[in-house]
Amino acid sequence: RKEVEQDPGPFNVPEGATVAFNCTYSNSASQSFFWYRQDCRKEPKLLMSVYSSGNEDGRFTAQLNRASQYISLLIRDSKLSDSATYLCVVNKGGGYQKVTFGTGTKLQVIP
Amino acid sequence: DAGITQSPRHKVTETGTPVTLRCHQTENHRYMYWYRQDPGHGLRLIHYSYGVKDTDKGEVSDGYSVSRSKTEDFLLTLESATSSQTSVYFCAISDGGANQPQHFGDGTRLSIL
C-alpha cells in the first residue's frame, strides 16, 4: 500500500459545482496534513493546512478523519481558476519534517 | 510568495557531465529540501538540510550530492548526469516543526541527453 494515495482523476466538473477529493494515508502516527495546488508546469503552492477539527478558507473546506486515515478537500462553487492538480501532503513526523506527497488529483472546471 | 530562487530555470546537458543546481532563500529558514518530480511518482525527496553543513539523504539520493555552506544557499550536484535524472527539480524551505508547511521555488527543468 502506498503511504499516501489519491485518485488521479481527472475530475471534470461544471462551473459552480461542488467537488470533493479524498486522500488516504497508511501511517497512523502521521502528525500533520496539508493540501497544495499545482498548476501545469508550476511549483506546488500551499492551499491550506488540515486541522483535526476541520478548517475552512472561503470556498475550500479541509477535514481530517484519523480513525479512517484520510483527509478530504471540498471545493464549493467551482471556478475556472480552480482547475489544477491538488496534492495531498502528509507529515510523518520524526524530527526533520519528513513529508510524503501524493501524486495528485487533477481537477478541470468546465465552462 | 516565499523568497526562493532556483537557478538555472532550464538546462539541457549531456550524459556524463556534472550539473549543479542552486537554491537561494531570503527567508532565513532553517530547513531546505531538494525534490524531483516525475510523472506517476509525485514529488520525491532527494536530500534535505537542517542547518549549515547539516544534510541528510532522502528516498532517491543515489547519484546526487548536496552542500550548504550558508543558511541561504543549498546546492544540488549531479556528479555525472544520466538520462534517468531528466526531471523537474524543486527546492523547498520551511522553518521547521511538524505543523509547518514547506514552500517551493519555481523549479528547474533539467534534460539530460
Interface residues (C-beta under 8 A of the other chain):
Chain A: Q31 S32 F34 K42 E43 P44 K45 L46 S49 L87 V89 N91 G93 Y96 Q97 K98 V99 F101 G102 T103 G104
Chain B: Y31 G40 H41 G42 L43 R44 L45 Y48 Y50 D56 F90 S94 G96 G97 A98 N99 Q100 P101 Q102 H103 F104 G105 D106 G107
